[in-house]
Amino acid sequence: MTIERTFPVEVGGIGYPDYSREISSGIERAGLYLKYGQNLKAFIKMFSTIASPFVPHVVPPLGIGATAPYMDAETGLDMPYTVPEGYTLSIIVATTKGTQNRNLQVYEDGQFNAYVYIAQAGVWDIFNFVVPTGTWLRDPTGASSHTFELRQENLGGAVMEGGGVVYAILEEVGTKPLPVVKTVKCKACGHEQVVPLSTSSVICASCGKLNIYYNLSKFKGTA
Amino acid sequence: MEKEIHLINFRQNVLPLQGIILSQQALLDGYIKEVKIHWPSGCNALVSVRISHNVKQFCPHEGFLALNDVTPTYPFNERVEHNENIRVEIRNGDGGNAHNITTTVVIEGER
């Protein structure tokens, strides 16, 4: 058998990976079903006075106004976590409990991006994200690697015990986006320019400032 | 001369938004008696297939077949000659997934 030639084809829609099955995990209770090419990641930190010599993610209480990175639960290494080229990372669930008000900050490639939550002392919160935050928003095809970091900040007036865990999906991707244009506006000077729809980082042609936008061109719906 | 049965297998993982033409020569003078095409589940009618020998498309008569999670067998009686090119054209219109398509062509004839 020989390959005579290959050629590009127009998109007709989005199917599923071969032999995959869509299974509803919400029949009896909220659940999770990973599709082919998806992997579960857990990032965690527990601040406690309880000694735990064999559990890397249990550390002493968090000081007033202090911040500390979460940890890759699989390696014991503090974040930032490097999302490899060809992959995206999407946060799907965050749980937290603590003795002080606190927030969880998201940093991507060293830049502050968002809060996962701002939570109250003494309240146990669970966040299930309908539209997950993550590297897929700016780089849905995984064209390059990115660092991703979660930092816990103690907003209270005393040292904090508690912490939380964040579950994310690390997914193999790689399909090139379709070339559709959009008009973006510079945050610094207001200049508008036309760029491909898939563009997320833009240097303004007028003032030269960097602007970063969401790229939703590959969104395939929620789980 | 005894009749022989020759089975030609075309199997290719076709990338998203890729079209591809596979070809192989018939080793017999005879007839294409059967074509079997396998679409894995997930293709969702986005992967189009057609088969021809030399310049004549015969499966289907015109246009393309595009199914999902099925392996149909189609009977034919197409005359082919030794060294004639049998071509399978696959167009994957799925914008997000590659698909592994298998096509089997059965020829009955003589060398």
Interface residues (C-beta under 8 A of the other chain):
Chain A: M1 T2 I3 E4 R5 T6 F7 P8 V9 E10 V11 G12 G13 I14 G15 Y16 P17 D18 Y19 S20 R21 T175 K176 L178 K218 K220
Chain B: I8 N9 F10 R11 Q12 P16 L17 Q18 G19 I20 I21 L22 S23 Q24 P40 S41 G42 C43 N44 L46 V47 N68 R87 R91 N92 G93 D94 G95 G96 N97 A98 H99 N100
